[in-house]
Amino acid sequence: MRIRRILAAVFATAALAGLGLTGAATATAATAGSVTAGNVTQASVTPGECTDGGGKIDRSTPVLPTCRGGMYDGRTVD
């Protein structure tokens, strides 16, 4: 009886670890974006990242606000 409980715990742990690994692989693949010279570029930035990078948030764009100037020039702001 004790062996069954131990085996059940081992299988449950392995299953949860497997889910964690596949979730991490999916998240890595989803956020990889485009690679330029070994650096991964983001599709959008946060308002804090825009201003910290030396830019200003331009809210006059039709769909989403855009970061103007600085390190993240031209990226959408979430």
GULUM-787556 format. One record per residue: residue number from 1; y, x, z of N, C-alpha, C, CB in turn. Coordinates in Angstrom, 1 decimal. Each point is the difference from the previous one (the first is absolute). Glycine has a CB too. Layout:
<site i="NUM" n_north="Y" n_east="X" n_up="Z" ca_north="Y" ca_east="X" ca_up="Z" c_north="Y" c_east="X" c_up="Z" cb_north="Y" cb_east="X" cb_up="Z"/>
...
% end
This chain:
<site i="1" n_north="-1.2" n_east="0.8" n_up="0.0" ca_north="1.2" ca_east="-0.8" ca_up="0.0" c_north="1.3" c_east="0.9" c_up="0.0" cb_north="-1.3" cb_east="-1.8" cb_up="1.2"/>
<site i="2" n_north="1.2" n_east="2.8" n_up="-0.4" ca_north="1.2" ca_east="0.9" ca_up="0.0" c_north="0.2" c_east="0.7" c_up="-1.3" cb_north="-0.4" cb_east="0.4" cb_up="2.4"/>
<site i="3" n_north="-0.6" n_east="0.0" n_up="-3.1" ca_north="0.1" ca_east="0.6" ca_up="-1.3" c_north="0.7" c_east="-0.9" c_up="-1.0" cb_north="-2.1" cb_east="1.3" cb_up="0.4"/>
<site i="4" n_north="1.7" n_east="-2.6" n_up="-0.4" ca_north="0.7" ca_east="-1.0" ca_up="-0.9" c_north="1.5" c_east="0.0" c_up="0.3" cb_north="-2.1" cb_east="-1.4" cb_up="-0.1"/>
<site i="5" n_north="2.5" n_east="1.4" n_up="1.3" ca_north="1.4" ca_east="-0.1" ca_up="0.3" c_north="0.7" c_east="1.3" c_up="-0.5" cb_north="-0.5" cb_east="-1.5" cb_up="2.0"/>
<site i="6" n_north="-0.1" n_east="2.6" n_up="-1.7" ca_north="0.6" ca_east="1.3" ca_up="-0.5" c_north="0.1" c_east="0.0" c_up="-1.5" cb_north="-1.0" cb_east="1.2" cb_up="2.0"/>
<site i="7" n_north="-0.1" n_east="-1.6" n_up="-2.7" ca_north="0.1" ca_east="0.0" ca_up="-1.5" c_north="1.0" c_east="-1.0" c_up="-0.5" cb_north="-2.4" cb_east="0.6" cb_up="0.0"/>
<site i="8" n_north="2.5" n_east="-1.8" n_up="0.7" ca_north="1.1" ca_east="-0.9" ca_up="-0.4" c_north="1.4" c_east="0.6" c_up="0.1" cb_north="-1.6" cb_east="-1.9" cb_up="0.7"/>
<site i="9" n_north="1.8" n_east="2.6" n_up="0.4" ca_north="1.3" ca_east="0.6" ca_up="0.3" c_north="0.2" c_east="1.1" c_up="-1.0" cb_north="-0.2" cb_east="-0.5" cb_up="2.4"/>
<site i="10" n_north="-0.8" n_east="1.3" n_up="-2.8" ca_north="0.2" ca_east="1.0" ca_up="-1.0" c_north="0.3" c_east="-0.6" c_up="-1.4" cb_north="-1.6" cb_east="1.5" cb_up="1.3"/>
<site i="11" n_north="0.9" n_east="-2.5" n_up="-1.7" ca_north="0.3" ca_east="-0.7" ca_up="-1.3" c_north="1.4" c_east="-0.6" c_up="0.0" cb_north="-2.5" cb_east="-0.4" cb_up="-0.3"/>
<site i="12" n_north="2.9" n_east="-0.2" n_up="1.4" ca_north="1.3" ca_east="-0.6" ca_up="0.1" c_north="1.1" c_east="1.0" c_up="-0.1" cb_north="-0.9" cb_east="-1.8" cb_up="1.4"/>
<site i="13" n_north="0.7" n_east="2.9" n_up="-0.7" ca_north="1.0" ca_east="1.1" ca_up="-0.1" c_north="0.1" c_east="0.6" c_up="-1.4" cb_north="-0.5" cb_east="0.5" cb_up="2.4"/>
<site i="14" n_north="-0.7" n_east="-0.3" n_up="-3.0" ca_north="0.0" ca_east="0.5" ca_up="-1.4" c_north="0.7" c_east="-0.9" c_up="-1.0" cb_north="-2.2" cb_east="1.2" cb_up="0.6"/>
<site i="15" n_north="1.9" n_east="-2.5" n_up="-0.4" ca_north="0.6" ca_east="-1.0" ca_up="-0.9" c_north="1.6" c_east="0.0" c_up="0.2" cb_north="-2.1" cb_east="-1.4" cb_up="0.1"/>
<site i="16" n_north="2.5" n_east="1.5" n_up="1.1" ca_north="1.5" ca_east="0.0" ca_up="0.2" c_north="0.6" c_east="1.3" c_up="-0.5" cb_north="-0.3" cb_east="-1.5" cb_up="2.0"/>
<site i="17" n_north="-0.4" n_east="2.6" n_up="-1.8" ca_north="0.5" ca_east="1.2" ca_up="-0.5" c_north="0.1" c_east="0.0" c_up="-1.5" cb_north="-1.0" cb_east="1.2" cb_up="1.9"/>
<site i="18" n_north="0.0" n_east="-1.8" n_up="-2.6" ca_north="0.0" ca_east="-0.1" ca_up="-1.4" c_north="1.1" c_east="-0.9" c_up="-0.5" cb_north="-2.4" cb_east="0.3" cb_up="0.0"/>
<site i="19" n_north="2.8" n_east="-1.3" n_up="0.7" ca_north="1.1" ca_east="-0.9" ca_up="-0.4" c_north="1.3" c_east="0.8" c_up="0.1" cb_north="-1.2" cb_east="-2.0" cb_up="0.8"/>
<site i="20" n_north="1.3" n_east="2.8" n_up="0.3" ca_north="1.2" ca_east="0.8" ca_up="0.1" c_north="0.2" c_east="1.1" c_up="-1.1" cb_north="-0.3" cb_east="-0.4" cb_up="2.5"/>
<site i="21" n_north="-0.8" n_east="1.0" n_up="-2.9" ca_north="0.1" ca_east="1.0" ca_up="-1.1" c_north="0.3" c_east="-0.7" c_up="-1.3" cb_north="-1.7" cb_east="1.4" cb_up="1.2"/>
<site i="22" n_north="1.1" n_east="-2.5" n_up="-1.5" ca_north="0.4" ca_east="-0.7" ca_up="-1.3" c_north="1.4" c_east="-0.5" c_up="0.0" cb_north="-2.4" cb_east="-0.6" cb_up="-0.3"/>
<site i="23" n_north="2.8" n_east="0.1" n_up="1.5" ca_north="1.4" ca_east="-0.5" ca_up="0.1" c_north="1.0" c_east="1.2" c_up="-0.2" cb_north="-0.7" cb_east="-1.8" cb_up="1.6"/>
<site i="24" n_north="0.4" n_east="2.9" n_up="-1.0" ca_north="0.9" ca_east="1.2" ca_up="-0.2" c_north="0.0" c_east="0.5" c_up="-1.4" cb_north="-0.5" cb_east="0.6" cb_up="2.4"/>
<site i="25" n_north="-0.7" n_east="-0.7" n_up="-3.1" ca_north="0.0" ca_east="0.5" ca_up="-1.4" c_north="0.8" c_east="-1.0" c_up="-0.9" cb_north="-2.3" cb_east="1.0" cb_up="0.4"/>
<site i="26" n_north="2.2" n_east="-2.3" n_up="-0.1" ca_north="0.7" ca_east="-1.0" ca_up="-0.7" c_north="1.5" c_east="0.2" c_up="0.2" cb_north="-1.9" cb_east="-1.6" cb_up="0.1"/>
<site i="27" n_north="2.3" n_east="1.8" n_up="1.1" ca_north="1.4" ca_east="0.2" ca_up="0.3" c_north="0.6" c_east="1.2" c_up="-0.6" cb_north="-0.3" cb_east="-1.2" cb_up="2.2"/>
<site i="28" n_north="-0.5" n_east="2.3" n_up="-2.3" ca_north="0.4" ca_east="1.2" ca_up="-0.6" c_north="0.2" c_east="-0.2" c_up="-1.5" cb_north="-1.1" cb_east="1.3" cb_up="1.8"/>
<site i="29" n_north="0.2" n_east="-2.0" n_up="-2.4" ca_north="0.0" ca_east="-0.2" ca_up="-1.4" c_north="1.2" c_east="-0.9" c_up="-0.4" cb_north="-2.5" cb_east="0.3" cb_up="-0.2"/>
<site i="30" n_north="2.8" n_east="-1.3" n_up="1.1" ca_north="1.0" ca_east="-1.0" ca_up="-0.3" c_north="1.4" c_east="0.6" c_up="0.2" cb_north="-1.5" cb_east="-1.8" cb_up="0.7"/>
<site i="31" n_north="1.7" n_east="2.8" n_up="0.2" ca_north="1.3" ca_east="0.6" ca_up="0.2" c_north="0.2" c_east="1.3" c_up="-0.7" cb_north="0.0" cb_east="-1.1" cb_up="2.2"/>
<site i="32" n_north="-0.9" n_east="1.5" n_up="-3.0" ca_north="0.1" ca_east="1.3" ca_up="-0.7" c_north="1.2" c_east="0.0" c_up="-0.9" cb_north="-2.5" cb_east="0.3" cb_up="0.1"/>
<site i="33" n_north="2.8" n_east="-1.3" n_up="-0.8" ca_north="1.1" ca_east="-0.1" ca_up="-0.9" c_north="-0.1" c_east="1.0" c_up="-1.1" cb_north="1.4" cb_east="-0.7" cb_up="1.8"/>
<site i="34" n_north="-0.3" n_east="1.2" n_up="-2.3" ca_north="0.0" ca_east="1.0" ca_up="-1.1" c_north="0.2" c_east="1.4" c_up="0.6" cb_north="0.8" cb_east="-1.7" cb_up="-1.7"/>
<site i="35" n_north="-1.5" n_east="2.7" n_up="1.2" ca_north="0.1" ca_east="1.3" ca_up="0.5" c_north="0.8" c_east="0.9" c_up="-0.9" cb_north="-2.2" cb_east="-0.3" cb_up="1.1"/>
<site i="36" n_north="3.3" n_east="0.9" n_up="-0.6" ca_north="0.9" ca_east="0.9" ca_up="-0.7" c_north="0.0" c_east="1.3" c_up="0.7" cb_north="1.4" cb_east="-1.9" cb_up="-0.9"/>
<site i="37" n_north="-1.9" n_east="2.9" n_up="0.2" ca_north="0.1" ca_east="1.4" ca_up="0.5" c_north="-0.7" c_east="0.1" c_up="1.4" cb_north="2.1" cb_east="0.4" cb_up="-1.3"/>
<site i="38" n_north="-3.2" n_east="-1.2" n_up="1.5" ca_north="-0.7" ca_east="0.1" ca_up="1.3" c_north="0.6" c_east="-0.9" c_up="1.1" cb_north="-0.6" cb_east="2.3" cb_up="-0.6"/>
<site i="39" n_north="1.7" n_east="-3.0" n_up="0.3" ca_north="0.6" ca_east="-0.9" ca_up="1.0" c_north="-0.3" c_east="-1.4" c_up="-0.3" cb_north="1.8" cb_east="1.7" cb_up="0.4"/>
<site i="40" n_north="-2.1" n_east="-2.5" n_up="0.5" ca_north="-0.2" ca_east="-1.4" ca_up="-0.2" c_north="1.3" c_east="-0.8" c_up="0.1" cb_north="-2.4" cb_east="0.2" cb_up="0.9"/>
<site i="41" n_north="2.8" n_east="-1.0" n_up="-1.9" ca_north="1.3" ca_east="-0.7" ca_up="0.1" c_north="-0.3" c_east="-1.4" c_up="0.4" cb_north="1.0" cb_east="1.5" cb_up="-1.8"/>
<site i="42" n_north="0.0" n_east="-2.1" n_up="2.5" ca_north="-0.2" ca_east="-1.4" ca_up="0.5" c_north="0.7" c_east="-0.9" c_up="-1.0" cb_north="0.0" cb_east="0.8" cb_up="2.4"/>
<site i="43" n_north="-0.5" n_east="-2.0" n_up="-2.4" ca_north="0.6" ca_east="-1.0" ca_up="-0.9" c_north="1.3" c_east="-0.6" c_up="0.6" cb_north="-2.3" cb_east="-0.6" cb_up="-0.9"/>
<site i="44" n_north="2.3" n_east="0.5" n_up="2.3" ca_north="1.2" ca_east="-0.5" ca_up="0.6" c_north="0.2" c_east="0.8" c_up="1.3" cb_north="-0.3" cb_east="-2.3" cb_up="-1.0"/>
<site i="45" n_north="1.5" n_east="2.1" n_up="1.6" ca_north="0.4" ca_east="0.7" ca_up="1.3" c_north="0.5" c_east="-1.0" c_up="0.9" cb_north="0.5" cb_east="2.2" cb_up="-1.2"/>
<site i="46" n_north="-0.4" n_east="-1.8" n_up="2.5" ca_north="0.6" ca_east="-0.9" ca_up="1.0" c_north="1.5" c_east="0.2" c_up="0.0" cb_north="-2.1" cb_east="0.0" cb_up="1.4"/>
<site i="47" n_north="2.9" n_east="-0.9" n_up="-0.8" ca_north="1.4" ca_east="0.3" ca_up="0.0" c_north="0.4" c_east="1.3" c_up="0.8" cb_north="0.3" cb_east="-2.5" cb_up="-0.1"/>
<site i="48" n_north="-1.1" n_east="2.8" n_up="1.2" ca_north="0.3" ca_east="1.2" ca_up="0.7" c_north="-0.3" c_east="1.2" c_up="-0.8" cb_north="-0.6" cb_east="-1.2" cb_up="2.1"/>
<site i="49" n_north="-0.5" n_east="1.2" n_up="-2.9" ca_north="-0.3" ca_east="1.2" ca_up="-0.8" c_north="1.1" c_east="0.2" c_up="-1.1" cb_north="-2.5" cb_east="-0.4" cb_up="0.4"/>
<site i="50" n_north="3.0" n_east="-0.7" n_up="-0.9" ca_north="1.1" ca_east="0.1" ca_up="-1.0" c_north="1.2" c_east="0.7" c_up="0.6" cb_north="-0.9" cb_east="-2.1" cb_up="-1.2"/>
<site i="51" n_north="1.4" n_east="1.6" n_up="2.3" ca_north="1.2" ca_east="0.5" ca_up="0.6" c_north="-0.2" c_east="1.4" c_up="0.5" cb_north="0.7" cb_east="-2.3" cb_up="0.6"/>
<site i="52" n_north="-1.9" n_east="2.6" n_up="0.0" ca_north="-0.3" ca_east="1.3" ca_up="0.5" c_north="-0.1" c_east="1.0" c_up="-1.1" cb_north="-1.2" cb_east="-1.0" cb_up="1.9"/>
<site i="53" n_north="0.8" n_east="0.6" n_up="-3.1" ca_north="-0.1" ca_east="0.9" ca_up="-1.1" c_north="1.3" c_east="0.2" c_up="-0.7" cb_north="-2.3" cb_east="-0.8" cb_up="-0.3"/>
<site i="54" n_north="3.4" n_east="0.2" n_up="0.8" ca_north="1.3" ca_east="0.2" ca_up="-0.6" c_north="0.5" c_east="-1.1" c_up="-0.9" cb_north="-0.4" cb_east="2.4" cb_up="0.3"/>
<site i="55" n_north="-0.4" n_east="-3.5" n_up="-0.4" ca_north="0.4" ca_east="-1.0" ca_up="-1.0" c_north="0.6" c_east="-1.2" c_up="0.7" cb_north="-1.8" cb_east="0.7" cb_up="-1.4"/>
<site i="56" n_north="2.2" n_east="-1.7" n_up="0.6" ca_north="0.6" ca_east="-1.2" ca_up="0.5" c_north="-0.8" c_east="-1.2" c_up="-0.7" cb_north="2.3" cb_east="1.1" cb_up="0.3"/>
<site i="57" n_north="-2.4" n_east="-2.2" n_up="0.4" ca_north="-0.8" ca_east="-1.1" ca_up="-0.4" c_north="0.9" c_east="-0.9" c_up="-0.9" cb_north="-1.4" cb_east="0.1" cb_up="2.0"/>
<site i="58" n_north="1.0" n_east="-0.3" n_up="-3.3" ca_north="0.7" ca_east="-0.8" ca_up="-0.9" c_north="-0.6" c_east="-1.3" c_up="-0.1" cb_north="0.7" cb_east="2.0" cb_up="-1.4"/>
<site i="59" n_north="-0.1" n_east="-3.0" n_up="1.9" ca_north="-0.5" ca_east="-1.4" ca_up="0.1" c_north="0.4" c_east="-0.8" c_up="-1.2" cb_north="0.0" cb_east="0.1" cb_up="2.5"/>
<site i="60" n_north="0.7" n_east="0.4" n_up="-3.5" ca_north="0.4" ca_east="-0.7" ca_up="-1.1" c_north="-1.0" c_east="-0.1" c_up="-1.1" cb_north="2.3" cb_east="0.7" cb_up="0.5"/>
<site i="61" n_north="-3.5" n_east="0.0" n_up="-0.4" ca_north="-1.0" ca_east="-0.1" ca_up="-1.0" c_north="-0.7" c_east="-1.3" c_up="0.0" cb_north="-0.3" cb_east="2.5" cb_up="0.2"/>
<site i="62" n_north="-0.2" n_east="-3.0" n_up="-1.3" ca_north="-0.5" ca_east="-1.4" ca_up="-0.1" c_north="-1.2" c_east="-0.3" c_up="0.8" cb_north="0.9" cb_east="0.1" cb_up="-2.2"/>
<site i="63" n_north="-1.9" n_east="0.7" n_up="2.3" ca_north="-1.2" ca_east="-0.4" ca_up="0.7" c_north="-0.1" c_east="0.5" c_up="1.4" cb_north="-1.1" cb_east="0.0" cb_up="-2.2"/>
<site i="64" n_north="1.1" n_east="1.3" n_up="2.4" ca_north="0.0" ca_east="0.7" ca_up="1.3" c_north="1.1" c_east="1.0" c_up="0.1" cb_north="-2.5" cb_east="-0.3" cb_up="0.1"/>
<site i="65" n_north="2.9" n_east="0.5" n_up="1.2" ca_north="1.1" ca_east="1.0" ca_up="0.2" c_north="-0.6" c_east="1.4" c_up="-0.5" cb_north="1.0" cb_east="-1.3" cb_up="2.0"/>
<site i="66" n_north="-0.1" n_east="2.2" n_up="-2.4" ca_north="-0.3" ca_east="1.3" ca_up="-0.5" c_north="0.7" c_east="1.0" c_up="0.7" cb_north="-0.4" cb_east="-0.9" cb_up="-2.3"/>
<site i="67" n_north="-0.2" n_east="2.1" n_up="2.5" ca_north="0.6" ca_east="1.1" ca_up="0.7" c_north="0.8" c_east="0.8" c_up="-1.1" cb_north="-1.9" cb_east="0.1" cb_up="1.8"/>
<site i="68" n_north="3.1" n_east="0.1" n_up="-1.6" ca_north="0.9" ca_east="0.7" ca_up="-0.9" c_north="0.4" c_east="1.4" c_up="0.6" cb_north="0.8" cb_east="-2.2" cb_up="-1.0"/>
<site i="69" n_north="-1.0" n_east="3.2" n_up="0.3" ca_north="0.4" ca_east="1.4" ca_up="0.4" c_north="-1.0" c_east="0.6" c_up="1.0" cb_north="2.3" cb_east="-0.7" cb_up="-0.3"/>
<site i="70" n_north="-2.2" n_east="1.9" n_up="0.6" ca_north="-0.9" ca_east="0.7" ca_up="0.9" c_north="-1.3" c_east="0.3" c_up="-0.5" cb_north="1.2" cb_east="-1.2" cb_up="1.8"/>
<site i="71" n_north="-2.2" n_east="1.4" n_up="-0.9" ca_north="-1.3" ca_east="0.4" ca_up="-0.3" c_north="-0.8" c_east="-1.1" c_up="-0.7" cb_north="0.1" cb_east="1.5" cb_up="1.9"/>
<site i="72" n_north="0.1" n_east="-2.8" n_up="-1.6" ca_north="-0.7" ca_east="-1.1" ca_up="-0.5" c_north="0.7" c_east="-0.8" c_up="-1.0" cb_north="-1.1" cb_east="-0.1" cb_up="2.2"/>
<site i="73" n_north="1.9" n_east="0.7" n_up="-3.0" ca_north="0.9" ca_east="-0.7" ca_up="-1.0" c_north="-0.9" c_east="-0.8" c_up="-1.0" cb_north="1.7" cb_east="1.8" cb_up="0.3"/>
<site i="74" n_north="-1.4" n_east="-3.1" n_up="-0.4" ca_north="-0.6" ca_east="-0.9" ca_up="-0.9" c_north="-1.2" c_east="-0.7" c_up="0.5" cb_north="0.8" cb_east="1.5" cb_up="-1.7"/>
<site i="75" n_north="-1.3" n_east="-1.2" n_up="2.9" ca_north="-1.2" ca_east="-0.7" ca_up="0.6" c_north="0.4" c_east="-1.3" c_up="0.6" cb_north="-1.0" cb_east="2.2" cb_up="0.4"/>
<site i="76" n_north="0.1" n_east="-3.2" n_up="-0.4" ca_north="0.3" ca_east="-1.2" ca_up="0.6" c_north="-0.1" c_east="0.1" c_up="1.5" cb_north="-0.9" cb_east="-1.2" cb_up="-2.0"/>
<site i="77" n_north="1.7" n_east="0.4" n_up="2.7" ca_north="0.0" ca_east="0.0" ca_up="1.5" c_north="-0.7" c_east="-1.3" c_up="0.5" cb_north="2.2" cb_east="1.4" cb_up="0.0"/>
<site i="78" n_north="-3.2" n_east="-1.2" n_up="0.9" ca_north="-0.7" ca_east="-1.1" ca_up="0.6" c_north="0.6" c_east="-0.4" c_up="1.3" cb_north="-2.1" cb_east="0.7" cb_up="-1.1"/>
% end
